[in-house]
């Protein structure tokens, strides 16, 4: 009896270890941009343990990067049934909705994420502000876009793309001096950034 118990315990440990290894592999695959393989590993994990929320998170990240936005949206909803306030799922659901063109729904997700991220220091805070800025640009709310994108570059001041989009939002709002500053920041980071260079030329023409 005792021997059977020991064998069962060993098998249980081995099963948990194997699952943990698969989890690390899924994340590693995602980090090395092997998104399809990461999705497959996460599918296996979910079949083995349907309540393991990390598998839903990594799968959603991979689906978004693999441009499978509708599926990412559904998997995020499935994960939120297990962990309603998982900020990672809330944020990635916003990304999926953004790429599906569901602007108002995406905006709601990003706002919820920011309200829940501890002291707004979450790993995706800058990204959430960036997507909010892009949504406001889509909606031609350029002052709102300025506020959101300004917050994004405060979180990540080394993104030339975000500085360029901030410049564009300010340009469209008619705030030309501020737009020029944003375009200049983008070009400091990436002198070959064509959009920033063209934007700077447009703004300079208004200021002559």
Backbone as a chain_set.jsonl record, in Angstrom:
{"seq": "XXXXXXXXXXXXXXXXXXXXXXXXXXXXXXXXXXXXXXXXXXXXXXXXXXXXXXXXXXXXXXXXXXXXXXXXXXXXXXXXXXXXXXXXXXXXXXXXXXXXXXXXXXXXXXXXXXXXXXXXXXXXXXXXXXXXXXXXXXXXXXXXXXXXXXXXXXXXXXXXXXXXXXXXXXXXXXXXXXXXXXXXXXXXXXXXXXXXXXXXXXXXXXXX", "coords": {"N": [[0.834, -1.196, 0.0], [1.871, 1.252, 0.885], [3.993, 1.462, -0.89], [2.613, 1.75, -3.333], [1.402, 4.181, -2.89], [3.633, 5.879, -2.822], [4.617, 5.573, -5.434], [2.469, 6.652, -6.865], [2.586, 9.268, -5.953], [5.051, 10.083, -6.982], [4.548, 9.905, -9.736], [2.63, 11.883, -9.91], [4.113, 14.199, -9.33], [5.901, 14.153, -11.476], [4.104, 14.563, -13.576], [3.163, 17.18, -13.03], [5.599, 18.525, -13.259], [6.147, 18.11, -15.959], [4.039, 19.512, -17.101], [4.663, 22.098, -16.225], [7.038, 22.475, -17.604], [6.118, 22.468, -20.237], [4.656, 24.839, -20.081], [6.663, 26.765, -19.724], [7.926, 26.385, -22.128], [5.947, 27.246, -23.94], [5.797, 29.989, -23.389], [8.429, 30.677, -23.969], [8.487, 30.07, -26.681], [6.69, 31.964, -27.631], [8.115, 34.295, -26.99], [10.249, 34.053, -28.701], [9.061, 34.461, -31.077], [7.785, 32.337, -32.295], [4.962, 31.849, -32.967], [2.809, 30.171, -33.85], [3.574, 27.637, -32.936], [3.626, 28.146, -30.207], [0.931, 28.606, -29.749], [-0.079, 26.027, -30.247], [1.106, 24.572, -28.131], [-0.11, 25.838, -25.962], [-2.759, 25.125, -26.431], [-2.62, 22.383, -25.91], [-1.999, 22.499, -23.21], [-4.321, 23.669, -22.153], [-6.181, 21.711, -22.73], [-5.254, 19.774, -20.968], [-5.474, 21.082, -18.522], [-8.031, 22.904, -18.031], [-8.459, 25.152, -16.468], [-6.196, 26.617, -16.158], [-5.012, 29.637, -16.128], [-2.793, 31.049, -17.136], [-2.129, 29.797, -19.498], [-4.142, 30.587, -21.234], [-3.529, 33.272, -21.392], [-0.918, 33.394, -22.622], [-1.573, 32.156, -24.973], [-3.41, 33.971, -26.094], [-1.75, 36.236, -26.444], [-0.046, 35.171, -28.385], [-1.825, 34.577, -30.453], [-2.706, 37.138, -31.183], [-0.304, 38.265, -32.122], [0.01, 36.589, -34.229], [-1.886, 37.461, -35.856], [-4.48, 36.493, -35.621], [-7.087, 37.615, -34.806], [-9.87, 37.484, -34.184], [-10.087, 34.962, -33.035], [-8.36, 35.298, -30.881], [-9.824, 37.14, -29.42], [-12.013, 35.533, -28.601], [-10.725, 33.511, -27.096], [-9.656, 35.064, -25.059], [-12.003, 35.909, -23.782], [-12.838, 33.387, -22.883], [-10.785, 32.844, -21.047], [-11.24, 34.907, -19.209], [-13.55, 34.077, -18.017], [-12.613, 32.328, -16.2], [-10.801, 33.793, -14.685], [-11.772, 36.662, -13.831], [-10.685, 39.245, -13.425], [-8.12, 39.298, -14.45], [-5.524, 41.16, -15.4], [-3.886, 40.93, -17.593], [-5.335, 39.494, -19.509], [-7.473, 41.221, -19.832], [-6.207, 43.423, -21.014], [-5.089, 42.312, -23.402], [-7.381, 41.512, -24.664], [-8.391, 43.974, -25.316], [-6.498, 44.678, -27.274], [-7.054, 42.758, -29.274], [-9.669, 43.49, -29.958], [-9.154, 46.055, -30.878], [-7.709, 45.589, -33.269], [-9.704, 44.331, -34.661], [-11.279, 46.387, -35.287], [-13.145, 47.249, -33.471], [-13.658, 49.781, -31.975], [-14.805, 51.295, -29.765], [-15.334, 49.269, -27.91], [-12.761, 48.248, -27.547], [-11.493, 50.476, -26.434], [-12.811, 50.616, -23.99], [-11.836, 48.282, -22.788], [-9.075, 48.865, -22.519], [-9.209, 51.058, -20.806], [-10.269, 49.844, -18.545], [-8.173, 48.085, -17.964], [-6.132, 49.929, -17.313], [-7.235, 51.048, -15.042], [-7.036, 48.974, -13.279], [-4.384, 48.131, -13.244], [-1.664, 47.95, -11.077], [-0.84, 50.93, -9.569], [-0.561, 51.875, -12.072], [1.659, 50.733, -13.293], [1.936, 48.495, -14.766], [3.151, 46.024, -17.104], [2.169, 46.493, -19.652], [1.187, 49.033, -19.763], [2.09, 51.37, -21.154], [1.658, 50.474, -23.763], [-1.134, 50.161, -23.752], [-1.969, 52.831, -23.475], [-0.943, 53.757, -25.896], [-2.507, 52.371, -27.844], [-4.991, 53.394, -27.17], [-4.577, 56.038, -27.92], [-4.336, 55.691, -30.698], [-6.896, 54.813, -31.293], [-8.385, 57.104, -30.665], [-7.355, 58.771, -32.643], [-8.436, 57.492, -34.884], [-11.061, 58.16, -34.404], [-11.024, 60.808, -34.832], [-10.54, 62.431, -32.641], [-8.443, 64.373, -31.726], [-7.221, 65.857, -29.678], [-7.715, 64.256, -27.459], [-6.254, 62.076, -28.325], [-3.696, 63.141, -28.246], [-3.323, 63.416, -25.455], [-3.416, 60.698, -24.627], [-1.317, 59.52, -26.139], [0.808, 61.048, -25.272], [1.002, 60.127, -22.672], [1.757, 57.534, -23.303], [4.365, 57.842, -24.42], [5.648, 58.815, -22.215], [5.799, 56.549, -20.676], [7.32, 54.912, -22.329], [9.827, 56.312, -23.58], [11.511, 55.779, -25.674], [10.426, 54.955, -28.022], [10.287, 55.517, -31.275], [8.211, 55.334, -33.092], [5.909, 55.807, -31.562], [6.356, 58.461, -30.761], [6.21, 59.633, -33.259], [3.51, 59.223, -33.953], [2.354, 60.71, -31.935], [3.222, 63.234, -32.72], [1.749, 63.43, -35.095], [-0.912, 63.409, -34.127], [-0.917, 65.813, -32.712], [-0.355, 67.564, -34.786], [-2.674, 67.271, -36.38], [-4.469, 68.347, -34.624], [-3.816, 70.939, -34.791], [-1.822, 71.932, -33.238], [0.97, 73.048, -33.732], [3.615, 73.731, -32.908], [4.015, 72.021, -30.75], [3.687, 69.63, -32.095], [5.906, 69.694, -33.769], [7.944, 69.398, -31.892], [7.464, 66.766, -31.041], [7.868, 65.301, -33.413], [10.556, 65.898, -33.756], [11.661, 64.549, -31.567], [11.148, 61.916, -32.341], [12.796, 61.735, -34.589], [15.286, 62.081, -33.471], [15.605, 59.665, -32.221], [15.371, 57.937, -34.365], [16.731, 58.752, -37.139], [16.08, 58.132, -39.771], [13.381, 57.895, -39.938], [10.755, 58.031, -41.882], [8.028, 58.909, -41.852], [8.047, 60.667, -39.696], [9.847, 62.576, -40.594], [8.533, 63.608, -42.858], [6.256, 64.567, -41.596], [7.376, 66.551, -39.998], [8.236, 68.33, -41.964], [5.762, 69.129, -43.026], [4.622, 70.42, -40.832], [6.501, 72.432, -40.382], [6.03, 74.0, -42.614], [3.61, 75.161, -41.983], [4.407, 76.835, -39.975], [5.941, 78.806, -41.054]], "CA": [[0.0, 0.0, 0.0], [2.773, 2.393, 1.002], [4.744, 1.562, -2.143], [1.695, 2.272, -4.343], [1.227, 5.614, -2.605], [4.867, 6.558, -3.223], [4.646, 5.584, -6.909], [1.448, 7.607, -7.312], [3.083, 10.608, -5.652], [6.128, 10.365, -7.948], [3.902, 10.149, -11.032], [1.965, 13.187, -9.835], [5.164, 15.215, -9.423], [6.392, 14.141, -12.86], [3.067, 15.177, -14.415], [3.212, 18.621, -12.774], [6.846, 19.033, -13.834], [5.991, 18.11, -17.415], [3.16, 20.628, -17.437], [5.417, 23.337, -16.023], [7.999, 22.584, -18.701], [5.351, 22.895, -21.401], [4.308, 26.242, -19.906], [7.866, 27.554, -20.024], [8.156, 26.279, -23.565], [4.978, 28.092, -24.633], [6.231, 31.377, -23.236], [9.677, 30.828, -24.726], [8.131, 30.089, -28.104], [6.115, 33.286, -27.893], [9.171, 35.304, -26.914], [11.111, 33.906, -29.88], [8.196, 34.731, -32.231], [7.243, 31.095, -32.867], [3.608, 32.0, -32.445], [1.975, 29.009, -34.133], [3.963, 26.565, -32.01], [3.187, 28.557, -28.874], [-0.516, 28.362, -29.716], [-0.28, 24.583, -30.135], [1.461, 24.164, -26.771], [-1.158, 26.332, -25.073], [-3.944, 24.29, -26.65], [-2.384, 21.143, -25.168], [-2.082, 22.817, -21.775], [-5.72, 23.908, -21.8], [-6.838, 20.399, -22.711], [-4.83, 19.089, -19.743], [-5.941, 21.831, -17.358], [-8.858, 23.986, -18.589], [-8.531, 26.297, -15.565], [-4.866, 27.222, -16.015], [-5.225, 30.913, -16.807], [-1.594, 31.49, -17.851], [-2.166, 29.228, -20.85], [-5.006, 31.465, -22.029], [-2.813, 34.537, -21.591], [0.128, 33.219, -23.63], [-2.238, 31.838, -26.237], [-3.941, 35.226, -26.635], [-0.62, 37.03, -26.947], [0.448, 34.541, -29.614], [-2.848, 34.739, -31.49], [-2.67, 38.526, -31.654], [0.898, 38.441, -32.934], [-0.187, 35.789, -35.447], [-2.977, 38.149, -36.562], [-5.734, 35.739, -35.496], [-7.698, 38.509, -33.828], [-11.185, 36.998, -33.737], [-9.862, 33.834, -32.129], [-7.778, 35.861, -29.662], [-10.948, 37.723, -28.675], [-12.786, 34.459, -27.98], [-9.907, 32.856, -26.064], [-9.587, 36.001, -23.936], [-13.282, 35.778, -23.065], [-12.808, 32.098, -22.173], [-9.904, 32.996, -19.9], [-11.847, 35.807, -18.225], [-14.549, 33.306, -17.259], [-11.869, 31.663, -15.128], [-10.185, 34.826, -13.847], [-12.455, 37.839, -14.369], [-9.919, 40.486, -13.334], [-6.733, 39.127, -14.877], [-5.27, 42.364, -16.196], [-3.244, 40.555, -18.86], [-6.399, 39.133, -20.432], [-8.239, 42.442, -20.106], [-5.44, 44.243, -21.951], [-4.945, 41.664, -24.718], [-8.711, 41.566, -25.279], [-8.44, 45.29, -25.936], [-5.706, 44.638, -28.5], [-7.796, 41.981, -30.273], [-10.786, 44.312, -30.406], [-8.589, 47.161, -31.654], [-7.387, 45.116, -34.621], [-10.966, 43.973, -35.305], [-11.992, 47.625, -35.573], [-14.18, 47.49, -32.457], [-12.96, 50.856, -31.277], [-15.391, 51.633, -28.464], [-15.128, 48.124, -27.016], [-11.33, 48.199, -27.245], [-11.212, 51.582, -25.529], [-13.317, 50.212, -22.675], [-10.908, 47.288, -22.222], [-7.839, 49.542, -22.119], [-9.514, 51.878, -19.634], [-10.388, 48.928, -17.401], [-6.821, 47.631, -17.657], [-5.398, 50.994, -16.635], [-7.815, 51.251, -13.714], [-6.683, 47.833, -12.43], [-2.926, 47.949, -13.174], [-1.168, 48.537, -9.82], [-0.137, 52.212, -9.726], [-0.347, 52.048, -13.517], [3.031, 50.344, -13.614], [1.906, 47.202, -15.444], [4.069, 45.892, -18.234], [1.544, 46.913, -20.905], [0.544, 50.337, -19.571], [2.434, 52.215, -22.291], [0.973, 49.93, -24.939], [-2.555, 50.479, -23.64], [-2.117, 54.25, -23.823], [-0.686, 53.905, -27.333], [-3.679, 51.937, -28.606], [-6.042, 54.378, -26.928], [-4.271, 57.163, -28.783], [-4.666, 55.328, -32.073], [-8.361, 54.796, -31.401], [-8.836, 58.494, -30.715], [-7.041, 59.272, -33.984], [-9.471, 56.939, -35.763], [-12.308, 58.866, -34.118], [-10.688, 62.229, -35.052], [-10.487, 63.142, -31.356], [-6.992, 64.533, -31.716], [-6.772, 66.304, -28.352], [-7.697, 63.04, -26.636], [-5.127, 61.268, -28.798], [-2.496, 63.798, -27.709], [-3.202, 63.055, -24.036], [-3.102, 59.27, -24.508], [0.013, 59.24, -26.691], [1.785, 61.678, -24.363], [1.179, 59.163, -21.58], [2.489, 56.385, -23.842], [5.809, 58.131, -24.551], [6.219, 58.934, -20.869], [6.104, 55.188, -20.237], [8.388, 54.38, -23.179], [10.322, 57.459, -24.361], [12.441, 55.339, -26.714], [9.679, 54.451, -29.178], [10.182, 56.543, -32.314], [6.885, 55.228, -33.711], [4.928, 56.471, -30.704], [6.6, 59.895, -30.882], [5.704, 60.048, -34.568], [2.052, 59.28, -33.892], [2.036, 61.867, -31.101], [3.389, 64.386, -33.589], [0.625, 63.466, -36.032], [-2.11, 63.821, -33.39], [-0.795, 67.242, -32.428], [-0.476, 68.253, -36.071], [-4.086, 67.271, -36.773], [-5.178, 69.232, -33.695], [-3.377, 72.311, -35.053], [-0.813, 72.324, -32.248], [2.118, 72.816, -34.601], [4.89, 73.759, -32.183], [4.104, 70.772, -29.992], [3.882, 68.567, -33.084], [7.306, 69.765, -34.191], [8.753, 68.81, -30.812], [7.289, 65.308, -31.051], [8.567, 64.789, -34.596], [11.999, 66.003, -33.487], [12.019, 63.447, -30.661], [11.146, 60.694, -33.15], [13.961, 61.752, -35.48], [16.477, 61.866, -32.638], [15.688, 58.224, -31.985], [15.498, 57.245, -35.647], [16.848, 59.795, -38.164], [15.536, 57.695, -41.061], [11.932, 57.701, -39.796], [10.178, 58.804, -42.986], [6.783, 59.566, -41.447], [8.388, 61.799, -38.839], [10.491, 63.586, -41.436], [7.484, 64.248, -43.657], [5.419, 65.33, -40.688], [8.116, 67.754, -39.615], [8.193, 69.249, -43.102], [4.412, 69.696, -43.108], [4.439, 71.351, -39.706], [7.372, 73.594, -40.628], [5.374, 74.833, -43.612], [2.568, 75.928, -41.277], [5.032, 77.772, -39.044], [6.713, 79.825, -41.778]], "C": [[0.871, 1.248, 0.0], [3.539, 2.592, -0.296], [3.875, 2.151, -3.249], [1.488, 3.766, -4.163], [2.44, 6.411, -3.077], [4.945, 6.672, -4.739], [3.665, 6.612, -7.457], [1.923, 9.037, -7.099], [4.156, 11.024, -6.643], [5.534, 10.7, -9.316], [3.218, 11.512, -11.062], [2.962, 14.313, -9.994], [5.677, 15.32, -10.847], [5.393, 14.806, -13.805], [3.076, 16.685, -14.27], [4.452, 19.225, -13.401], [6.752, 19.118, -15.347], [5.113, 19.266, -17.855], [3.896, 21.954, -17.321], [6.413, 23.554, -17.143], [7.302, 23.044, -19.975], [5.012, 24.369, -21.312], [5.496, 27.128, -20.234], [8.136, 27.531, -21.519], [7.208, 27.195, -24.346], [5.402, 29.549, -24.559], [7.508, 31.638, -24.02], [9.41, 30.888, -26.22], [7.536, 31.433, -28.491], [7.213, 34.35, -27.947], [10.135, 35.236, -28.098], [10.305, 33.983, -31.185], [7.75, 33.474, -32.985], [5.782, 30.967, -32.426], [2.725, 30.778, -32.679], [2.289, 27.862, -33.186], [3.518, 26.89, -30.596], [1.695, 28.306, -28.712], [-0.801, 26.869, -29.527], [0.015, 24.084, -28.73], [0.375, 24.61, -25.794], [-2.446, 25.529, -25.224], [-3.818, 22.982, -25.876], [-2.532, 21.385, -23.67], [-3.536, 22.985, -21.342], [-6.51, 22.61, -21.802], [-6.499, 19.643, -21.429], [-5.39, 19.754, -18.495], [-6.73, 23.047, -17.844], [-8.917, 25.235, -17.72], [-7.189, 27.004, -15.38], [-4.812, 28.52, -16.815], [-4.005, 31.386, -17.593], [-1.569, 30.969, -19.291], [-3.031, 30.076, -21.775], [-4.284, 32.773, -22.359], [-1.783, 34.405, -22.716], [-0.484, 32.906, -24.985], [-2.793, 33.106, -26.884], [-2.837, 36.107, -27.187], [-0.156, 36.49, -28.296], [-0.548, 34.705, -30.76], [-2.858, 36.153, -32.048], [-1.46, 38.747, -32.548], [0.805, 37.656, -34.251], [-1.366, 36.314, -36.273], [-4.263, 37.336, -36.623], [-6.595, 36.449, -34.448], [-9.044, 38.011, -33.305], [-11.023, 35.839, -32.75], [-9.266, 34.32, -30.816], [-8.873, 36.458, -28.783], [-11.714, 36.632, -27.927], [-12.006, 33.782, -26.86], [-9.772, 33.76, -24.837], [-10.873, 35.945, -23.108], [-13.323, 34.47, -22.275], [-11.942, 32.193, -20.924], [-10.51, 33.861, -18.817], [-12.986, 35.138, -17.459], [-13.9, 32.617, -16.064], [-11.307, 32.687, -14.146], [-10.637, 36.189, -14.361], [-11.578, 39.091, -14.39], [-8.437, 40.287, -13.635], [-6.399, 40.263, -15.845], [-4.599, 42.045, -17.527], [-4.289, 40.218, -19.915], [-7.246, 40.352, -20.802], [-7.525, 43.288, -21.15], [-5.377, 43.61, -23.336], [-6.297, 41.572, -25.423], [-8.905, 42.923, -25.957], [-7.67, 45.325, -27.243], [-6.457, 43.898, -29.614], [-8.94, 42.814, -30.837], [-10.304, 45.496, -31.237], [-8.348, 46.726, -33.1], [-8.635, 44.657, -35.387], [-11.795, 45.21, -35.642], [-13.109, 47.946, -34.605], [-13.669, 48.56, -31.494], [-13.502, 51.149, -29.886], [-15.172, 50.515, -27.45], [-13.664, 48.018, -26.604], [-10.968, 49.272, -26.231], [-11.649, 51.242, -24.105], [-12.368, 49.222, -22.002], [-9.623, 47.959, -21.725], [-8.064, 50.406, -20.884], [-9.646, 51.016, -18.387], [-9.008, 48.432, -16.984], [-6.07, 48.69, -16.863], [-5.936, 51.25, -15.235], [-7.402, 50.152, -12.741], [-5.173, 47.636, -12.283], [-2.396, 48.656, -11.937], [-0.343, 49.794, -10.08], [0.198, 52.502, -11.18], [1.098, 51.772, -13.926], [3.077, 48.993, -14.324], [2.755, 47.205, -16.699], [3.497, 46.446, -19.528], [0.859, 48.279, -20.789], [0.825, 51.264, -20.749], [1.712, 51.782, -23.549], [-0.51, 50.265, -24.917], [-2.803, 51.944, -23.998], [-1.905, 54.472, -25.324], [-1.924, 53.528, -28.147], [-4.862, 52.883, -28.378], [-5.831, 55.605, -27.811], [-4.638, 56.888, -30.233], [-6.183, 55.287, -32.298], [-8.903, 56.217, -31.498], [-8.498, 59.14, -32.06], [-8.075, 58.768, -34.983], [-10.77, 57.723, -35.619], [-12.176, 60.371, -34.327], [-10.802, 63.069, -33.775], [-9.01, 63.395, -31.044], [-6.453, 65.058, -30.385], [-6.708, 65.121, -27.384], [-6.503, 62.156, -27.022], [-3.813, 61.83, -28.272], [-2.271, 63.372, -26.261], [-2.762, 61.604, -23.882], [-1.69, 58.97, -24.991], [1.113, 59.914, -25.88], [2.064, 60.761, -23.176], [1.987, 57.96, -22.052], [3.987, 56.673, -23.906], [6.452, 58.423, -23.2], [6.596, 57.562, -20.329], [7.249, 54.587, -21.036], [8.903, 55.5, -24.083], [11.255, 57.072, -25.498], [11.73, 54.775, -27.943], [9.527, 55.572, -30.202], [8.807, 56.513, -32.984], [5.831, 55.948, -32.882], [5.102, 57.988, -30.746], [6.062, 60.423, -32.211], [4.192, 60.181, -34.554], [1.588, 60.429, -32.995], [2.164, 63.147, -31.922], [2.207, 64.539, -34.532], [-0.648, 63.941, -35.334], [-2.076, 65.322, -33.109], [-0.923, 68.075, -33.703], [-1.937, 68.364, -36.486], [-4.926, 68.166, -35.866], [-4.797, 70.695, -33.905], [-2.367, 72.83, -34.051], [0.58, 72.124, -32.864], [3.459, 72.84, -33.866], [5.097, 72.466, -31.395], [4.323, 69.584, -30.925], [5.333, 68.518, -33.536], [8.222, 69.137, -33.149], [8.67, 67.287, -30.824], [8.001, 64.687, -32.25], [10.08, 64.837, -34.395], [12.472, 64.87, -32.576], [12.092, 62.129, -31.432], [12.41, 60.616, -34.004], [15.279, 61.645, -34.713], [16.701, 60.373, -32.424], [15.941, 57.45, -33.272], [15.538, 58.287, -36.772], [16.266, 59.413, -39.519], [14.029, 57.459, -41.008], [11.205, 58.605, -40.79], [8.925, 59.566, -42.577], [7.057, 60.786, -40.587], [9.006, 62.932, -39.645], [9.459, 64.343, -42.268], [6.571, 65.095, -42.786], [6.096, 66.615, -40.262], [8.095, 68.778, -40.743], [6.82, 69.912, -43.228], [4.189, 70.755, -42.039], [5.268, 72.612, -39.92], [6.739, 74.549, -41.632], [4.288, 75.693, -42.983], [3.183, 77.032, -40.425], [5.843, 78.855, -39.731], [5.975, 81.156, -41.789]], "O": [[0.647, 2.179, -0.774], [3.721, 3.718, -0.757], [4.355, 2.974, -4.029], [1.408, 4.521, -5.132], [2.297, 7.486, -3.66], [5.293, 7.725, -5.274], [3.98, 7.35, -8.39], [1.702, 9.909, -7.939], [4.182, 12.168, -7.096], [5.956, 11.652, -9.971], [3.218, 12.204, -12.079], [2.699, 15.28, -10.71], [5.867, 16.417, -11.373], [5.784, 15.526, -14.723], [3.006, 17.403, -15.268], [4.392, 20.298, -14.002], [7.22, 20.083, -15.951], [5.396, 19.926, -18.855], [3.78, 22.822, -18.186], [6.616, 24.684, -17.588], [7.815, 23.893, -20.705], [5.064, 25.085, -22.312], [5.355, 28.126, -20.941], [8.529, 28.541, -22.104], [7.624, 27.845, -25.305], [5.368, 30.261, -25.563], [7.658, 32.682, -24.655], [10.036, 31.667, -26.939], [7.842, 31.975, -29.553], [7.23, 35.195, -28.841], [10.759, 36.235, -28.456], [10.796, 33.619, -32.253], [7.386, 33.539, -34.159], [5.424, 30.101, -31.628], [1.966, 30.389, -31.791], [1.382, 27.192, -32.69], [3.079, 26.004, -29.864], [1.247, 27.847, -27.661], [-1.667, 26.496, -28.736], [-0.732, 23.267, -28.19], [-0.014, 23.853, -24.905], [-3.144, 25.284, -24.24], [-4.779, 22.522, -25.261], [-3.119, 20.574, -22.954], [-3.932, 22.498, -20.284], [-7.405, 22.422, -20.978], [-7.349, 18.952, -20.868], [-5.738, 19.08, -17.526], [-6.149, 24.113, -18.048], [-9.377, 26.279, -18.182], [-7.065, 27.891, -14.536], [-4.593, 28.506, -18.027], [-4.159, 32.056, -18.615], [-1.048, 31.63, -20.188], [-2.704, 30.265, -22.946], [-4.412, 33.307, -23.46], [-1.775, 35.205, -23.651], [0.024, 33.338, -26.02], [-2.659, 33.292, -28.093], [-2.971, 36.665, -28.277], [0.095, 37.251, -29.23], [-0.155, 34.943, -31.902], [-3.002, 36.344, -33.255], [-1.577, 39.35, -33.615], [1.434, 38.012, -35.247], [-1.784, 35.695, -37.252], [-5.044, 37.472, -37.565], [-6.799, 35.939, -33.346], [-9.32, 38.11, -32.109], [-11.74, 35.755, -31.753], [-9.622, 33.816, -29.75], [-8.857, 36.305, -27.562], [-12.029, 36.792, -26.747], [-12.558, 33.508, -25.795], [-9.773, 33.276, -23.705], [-10.826, 35.935, -21.878], [-13.786, 34.444, -21.135], [-12.313, 31.686, -19.866], [-10.322, 33.59, -17.631], [-13.348, 35.585, -16.37], [-14.549, 32.356, -15.052], [-11.333, 32.479, -12.933], [-9.983, 36.796, -15.21], [-11.718, 39.918, -15.291], [-7.595, 41.029, -13.129], [-6.92, 40.321, -16.958], [-4.729, 42.808, -18.485], [-4.154, 40.606, -21.076], [-7.681, 40.492, -21.945], [-8.158, 43.812, -22.066], [-5.588, 44.292, -24.338], [-6.351, 41.555, -26.653], [-9.503, 43.013, -27.029], [-8.124, 45.927, -28.216], [-6.49, 44.355, -30.757], [-9.156, 42.843, -32.049], [-10.97, 45.897, -32.192], [-8.741, 47.42, -34.038], [-8.624, 44.601, -36.617], [-12.881, 45.1, -36.211], [-13.935, 48.817, -34.877], [-13.3, 48.273, -30.355], [-12.733, 51.242, -28.929], [-14.865, 50.769, -26.285], [-13.36, 47.731, -25.446], [-10.226, 49.015, -25.283], [-10.947, 51.542, -23.139], [-12.124, 49.307, -20.798], [-9.143, 47.652, -20.634], [-7.2, 50.477, -20.01], [-9.197, 51.398, -17.307], [-8.703, 48.364, -15.793], [-5.44, 48.38, -15.852], [-5.181, 51.625, -14.338], [-7.411, 50.357, -11.527], [-4.723, 47.039, -11.305], [-2.65, 49.847, -11.758], [0.707, 49.743, -10.72], [1.113, 53.267, -11.484], [1.677, 52.46, -14.767], [4.152, 48.41, -14.468], [3.038, 48.254, -17.277], [4.255, 46.832, -20.418], [0.038, 48.633, -21.635], [-0.096, 51.878, -21.286], [1.214, 52.611, -24.311], [-1.083, 50.613, -25.949], [-3.736, 52.258, -24.737], [-2.601, 55.276, -25.944], [-2.341, 54.274, -29.033], [-5.642, 53.138, -29.296], [-6.782, 56.144, -28.378], [-5.187, 57.753, -30.915], [-6.679, 55.675, -33.356], [-9.778, 56.499, -32.317], [-9.264, 59.962, -32.563], [-8.539, 59.528, -35.833], [-11.492, 57.927, -36.595], [-13.105, 61.125, -34.036], [-11.117, 64.258, -33.824], [-8.412, 62.717, -30.208], [-5.329, 64.727, -30.008], [-5.772, 65.001, -26.594], [-5.838, 61.571, -26.166], [-2.918, 61.073, -27.896], [-1.157, 63.009, -25.883], [-1.853, 61.304, -23.109], [-0.947, 58.246, -24.329], [2.232, 59.405, -25.81], [3.204, 60.63, -22.73], [2.805, 57.424, -21.304], [4.794, 55.841, -23.491], [7.667, 58.293, -23.051], [7.587, 57.42, -19.614], [8.06, 53.837, -20.494], [8.463, 55.624, -25.226], [11.743, 57.944, -26.217], [12.37, 54.18, -28.81], [8.719, 56.48, -30.009], [8.297, 57.554, -33.398], [4.959, 56.623, -33.43], [4.116, 58.724, -30.765], [5.523, 61.528, -32.276], [3.65, 61.149, -35.086], [0.558, 61.049, -33.256], [1.319, 64.037, -31.832], [1.717, 65.648, -34.745], [-1.381, 64.772, -35.871], [-3.085, 66.012, -33.253], [-1.522, 69.15, -33.698], [-2.387, 69.433, -36.898], [-5.963, 68.682, -36.28], [-5.374, 71.588, -33.283], [-2.083, 74.027, -34.011], [1.274, 71.156, -32.555], [4.345, 72.044, -34.176], [6.188, 71.896, -31.371], [5.051, 68.648, -30.592], [5.919, 67.443, -33.671], [9.166, 68.427, -33.492], [9.676, 66.6, -30.641], [8.664, 63.659, -32.113], [10.798, 63.928, -34.812], [13.544, 64.301, -32.783], [12.991, 61.321, -31.202], [13.019, 59.553, -34.124], [16.276, 61.168, -35.256], [17.832, 59.887, -32.443], [16.638, 56.435, -33.271], [14.491, 58.664, -37.3], [15.986, 60.291, -40.335], [13.461, 56.883, -41.936], [11.062, 59.806, -40.557], [8.773, 60.739, -42.918], [6.393, 61.814, -40.72], [8.72, 64.105, -39.404], [9.508, 65.569, -42.368], [6.161, 66.189, -43.172], [5.451, 67.66, -40.176], [7.95, 69.974, -40.49], [6.724, 71.108, -43.504], [3.648, 71.829, -42.298], [4.8, 73.722, -39.671], [6.892, 75.765, -41.518], [4.07, 76.829, -43.405], [2.544, 78.056, -40.181], [6.38, 79.738, -39.063], [6.471, 82.132, -42.352]]}, "num_chains": 1, "name": "protein.A"}
